[in-house]
Amino acid sequence: MASSRARARRGELLEAIRAEPGDWTTGRAVRWQKAAGWGCNRSTARADLSQLATEGWLIASGPDNDRVYRLNYARAQWLGHHWHTPAARRSKRRPQCR
């Protein structure tokens, strides 16, 4: 079970990723965590990113030694829903002749 400190750290990291979406590597997470005052090392940052991906907040891609994490927009609660609204498209159906 995760400690309250670890949950708080991951919550702040997730908020930072939401504020600055894009590719998040372990190195970027370490720099952010140190700047935010957490003073974490690479293994802690890697574990935090991995846990957020396991929980479905992030999507991991790439090999183990060059993993990149991106925000999972399908689970965008701050948008008010857990799904994407499809874009309106004109129907390609032709009117029926009578």
PyMOL commands that set and color helices and strands:
alter all, ss='L'
color gray80, all
select helices_A, chain A and resi 4-19+26-35+42-54+64-66+73-75+77-79
alter helices_A, ss='H'
color red, helices_A
select strands_A, chain A and resi 58-61+68-71
alter strands_A, ss='S'
color yellow, strands_A
deselect
rebuild
show_as cartoon
